[in-house]
Amino acid sequence: MTALDFGLRTFDASVGGLGGCPYSPGATGNVATEDVVYALTGDRLFGNIGEPYGNGEPAKTVQSRWDVGPVDLVRLAEIGEWVSRALGRETTSRAGKALLARRKREEERKRKEGAKL
């Protein structure tokens, strides 16, 4: 965020934090694109991670301070999880993990409510 304050507008990231340096043992990978998008939009578009957001969709009416373009963070998180799983690893995206955990909780809540009817 400080880099933005100093005028930088281009950042490298990778979906799910994939990558890293093959010459550096123990390299943890790259910054996850999902985390960068969340940092730029944050709870202004998606609400607090611990709170459900209605129909499962981010608010469309609130604008981020930064123009991140037309990006669907939940879909990006799904892709990060999918490609990481295909490579036999776990996504390193904190925002991705949180958003997908929220979706799972919401689906479980709906399933339980449906079972009560």
Summary of the structure (lengths in Angstrom):
residues: 117
radius of gyration: 16.2
end to end distance: 47.2
largest distance: 57.1
contacts: 289
relative contact order: 0.17
helix: 49%
strand: 2%
